[in-house]
Amino acid sequence: IKVGAGEEPFKVHQDILCQRSRFFRNAFKGQFREAKEGSMKLRDTDVDIFRLIMFWLYRDEIPKSSLHTGVPDASTGETPNDRAFSKIYIFAEVYDFPALRNRVMAELFTGYGAGTIGLSFPNATIIRAFGELREDSALCRFIVDVAARQWRPDRDCPAEVRQRVELPHAYLLALATMLAKRSHCFGSFEDRLKLEDYIEFVS
């Protein structure tokens, strides 16, 4: 697999890719050029993100030590953790890796699903997710559910305040709808998020 603008080469067992992804199974087992050449170019994928995906392919986990979680970027308010997981999920959506999508959602749920007031996804992550995913994807739904329960405007850093004007219409509409439902169902609205609501069945 040749990754990124520089086409950095990665050696991957074809059977592993095809077992995990219907996209790669169709590409390498069908009549496409990739099947004849035994290779594929992924120019729109970051090399550092693909390294994490490679780790998952062979070990079924994403190495947290490689994400350097914690300190947000001053220009975006986004941590390397949020950036990496959102990009991995987008890759898993584009190239149809349902088990990888589930892994990302489980990791994100550990951080965001506990109901901590003030803890919500940074705007940079929201903009990326809603810009590249269907709004009914598990990640986009989770982002909205977390924001409706936990977002506090006064907790936004200066970079996030500036980014508010860039927030996608689909996200704002979904958030407004969710907040309206909460206000009209006071006392009966389910506040506790459940991981199973964001996990797909994988055969």
C-alpha positions as CSV (number, residue, x, y, z in Angstrom):
1,I,0.0,0.0,0.0
2,K,1.4,3.4,-1.0
3,V,0.3,6.1,1.4
4,G,0.2,9.9,1.3
5,A,1.3,12.4,-1.3
6,G,4.8,10.9,-1.1
7,E,3.5,7.4,-1.7
8,E,5.3,5.9,1.3
9,P,5.2,2.1,0.9
10,F,3.7,-0.2,3.5
11,K,3.8,-4.0,3.2
12,V,0.5,-5.5,4.3
13,H,-0.8,-9.1,4.0
14,Q,-3.5,-9.0,1.4
15,D,-5.6,-11.7,3.2
16,I,-5.7,-9.5,6.4
17,L,-6.9,-6.5,4.5
18,C,-9.5,-8.5,2.6
19,Q,-10.8,-10.2,5.7
20,R,-11.3,-6.8,7.5
21,S,-12.5,-4.7,4.7
22,R,-15.1,-5.3,2.0
23,F,-13.6,-2.4,0.0
24,F,-10.2,-4.1,-0.2
25,R,-11.7,-7.5,-0.7
26,N,-13.5,-6.1,-3.8
27,A,-10.4,-4.3,-5.0
28,F,-8.0,-7.2,-4.6
29,K,-10.2,-10.1,-5.4
30,G,-12.1,-8.6,-8.3
31,Q,-11.3,-7.5,-11.8
32,F,-9.8,-4.1,-10.8
33,R,-6.2,-3.0,-11.6
34,E,-5.3,-3.4,-7.9
35,A,-5.9,-7.1,-8.2
36,K,-3.5,-7.5,-11.1
37,E,-0.8,-5.2,-9.6
38,G,-1.2,-6.3,-6.0
39,S,-0.9,-2.7,-4.8
40,M,-3.0,0.4,-4.1
41,K,-2.4,4.1,-3.6
42,L,-4.0,5.9,-0.7
43,R,-2.9,9.5,-1.4
44,D,-5.5,11.1,0.9
45,T,-4.4,9.2,4.0
46,D,-1.9,10.6,6.4
47,V,1.2,8.4,6.9
48,D,1.1,8.7,10.7
49,I,-2.6,7.7,10.7
50,F,-1.9,4.7,8.5
51,R,0.8,3.5,10.9
52,L,-1.7,3.4,13.7
53,I,-4.1,1.5,11.4
54,M,-1.4,-1.0,10.5
55,F,-0.8,-1.6,14.3
56,W,-4.5,-2.3,14.7
57,L,-4.6,-4.6,11.7
58,Y,-2.0,-7.0,13.2
59,R,-2.7,-6.5,16.9
60,D,-6.3,-5.5,17.1
61,E,-5.6,-2.4,19.2
62,I,-4.6,1.2,18.7
63,P,-1.4,2.1,20.5
64,K,-2.3,4.9,22.9
65,S,1.4,5.7,23.5
66,S,1.6,6.8,19.9
67,L,-1.1,9.4,20.3
68,H,0.5,11.6,22.9
69,T,-2.9,12.3,24.4
70,G,-3.6,15.4,26.5
71,V,-2.2,18.8,25.4
72,P,-4.5,20.5,22.9
73,D,-3.1,22.4,19.9
74,A,-3.3,26.1,20.8
75,S,-4.4,26.9,17.2
76,T,-7.3,24.5,17.1
77,G,-8.1,23.3,20.6
78,E,-7.8,19.7,19.4
79,T,-5.6,17.1,21.1
80,P,-3.6,14.6,19.0
81,N,-5.9,12.0,20.4
82,D,-9.0,13.6,19.0
83,R,-7.3,14.3,15.7
84,A,-6.0,10.7,15.3
85,F,-9.2,8.9,16.3
86,S,-11.5,11.0,14.1
87,K,-9.1,10.5,11.1
88,I,-8.9,6.8,11.8
89,Y,-12.7,6.6,12.0
90,I,-13.0,8.5,8.7
91,F,-10.6,6.0,7.1
92,A,-12.6,3.1,8.5
93,E,-15.7,4.6,7.0
94,V,-14.3,5.3,3.6
95,Y,-12.6,1.9,3.2
96,D,-15.2,-0.1,5.1
97,F,-13.5,-1.4,8.2
98,P,-16.5,-2.0,10.6
99,A,-14.4,-3.5,13.3
100,L,-12.0,-0.6,13.3
101,R,-15.0,1.8,13.5
102,N,-16.1,-0.1,16.6
103,R,-12.7,0.1,18.1
104,V,-12.5,3.8,17.7
105,M,-16.0,4.3,19.2
106,A,-15.0,2.2,22.2
107,E,-11.9,4.3,22.7
108,L,-13.7,7.6,22.4
109,F,-16.5,6.4,24.6
110,T,-14.0,5.7,27.4
111,G,-13.0,9.4,27.3
112,Y,-16.3,11.1,26.5
113,G,-19.1,8.8,27.5
114,A,-18.8,9.2,31.3
115,G,-21.0,12.3,31.5
116,T,-18.4,14.7,32.6
117,I,-19.9,18.2,32.4
118,G,-17.7,20.5,30.2
119,L,-16.0,17.6,28.4
120,S,-17.0,17.6,24.7
121,F,-15.4,17.2,21.4
122,P,-13.3,20.2,20.1
123,N,-14.7,22.1,17.3
124,A,-11.9,21.1,14.9
125,T,-12.9,17.5,15.4
126,I,-16.6,18.3,14.9
127,I,-15.8,20.2,11.6
128,R,-13.7,17.3,10.3
129,A,-16.2,14.6,11.2
130,F,-19.3,16.4,9.8
131,G,-17.3,17.4,6.7
132,E,-16.3,13.9,5.8
133,L,-18.9,11.6,7.3
134,R,-22.6,11.0,7.0
135,E,-24.4,12.8,9.8
136,D,-26.0,9.5,10.8
137,S,-22.6,7.8,11.3
138,A,-21.9,6.5,14.8
139,L,-19.2,9.2,15.4
140,C,-21.3,12.1,14.3
141,R,-24.2,10.9,16.4
142,F,-21.9,10.4,19.4
143,I,-20.5,13.9,19.0
144,V,-24.0,15.4,19.0
145,D,-25.1,13.3,22.0
146,V,-22.0,14.3,24.0
147,A,-22.4,18.0,23.2
148,A,-26.1,18.0,24.1
149,R,-25.3,16.6,27.5
150,Q,-21.9,17.9,28.4
151,W,-20.9,21.0,26.3
152,R,-20.4,24.2,28.2
153,P,-19.7,27.4,26.1
154,D,-17.5,28.9,28.8
155,R,-15.2,25.9,28.6
156,D,-14.2,26.6,25.0
157,C,-10.7,27.8,24.4
158,P,-10.1,30.9,22.3
159,A,-9.4,28.8,19.2
160,E,-12.7,27.0,19.6
161,V,-14.6,30.3,20.1
162,R,-13.2,31.5,16.8
163,Q,-14.2,28.2,15.1
164,R,-17.9,28.4,16.1
165,V,-18.7,30.2,12.8
166,E,-17.3,27.3,10.9
167,L,-19.4,24.6,12.6
168,P,-21.4,22.6,10.0
169,H,-25.1,23.3,9.6
170,A,-25.9,19.6,9.9
171,Y,-24.2,19.5,13.3
172,L,-25.9,22.7,14.6
173,L,-29.3,21.4,13.5
174,A,-28.8,18.0,15.1
175,L,-27.6,19.7,18.3
176,A,-30.5,22.1,18.4
177,T,-33.0,19.2,17.8
178,M,-31.4,17.2,20.6
179,L,-31.5,20.1,23.0
180,A,-35.1,20.7,22.2
181,K,-36.0,17.1,22.9
182,R,-34.2,17.3,26.2
183,S,-36.0,20.4,27.3
184,H,-39.4,18.9,26.5
185,C,-38.7,15.6,28.1
186,F,-37.3,16.8,31.4
187,G,-37.0,14.0,33.9
188,S,-37.6,11.3,31.4
189,F,-34.8,11.9,28.9
190,E,-32.1,9.3,29.0
191,D,-28.9,11.1,30.0
192,R,-26.7,8.1,30.4
193,L,-25.0,7.3,27.1
194,K,-24.6,3.6,26.1
195,L,-21.7,2.3,24.1
196,E,-23.9,-0.3,22.3
197,D,-25.8,2.6,20.7
198,Y,-22.7,3.3,18.6
199,I,-21.4,-0.2,17.9
200,E,-22.1,-2.1,14.7
201,F,-22.7,-5.8,14.4
202,V,-19.7,-7.4,12.8
203,S,-20.1,-10.9,11.4
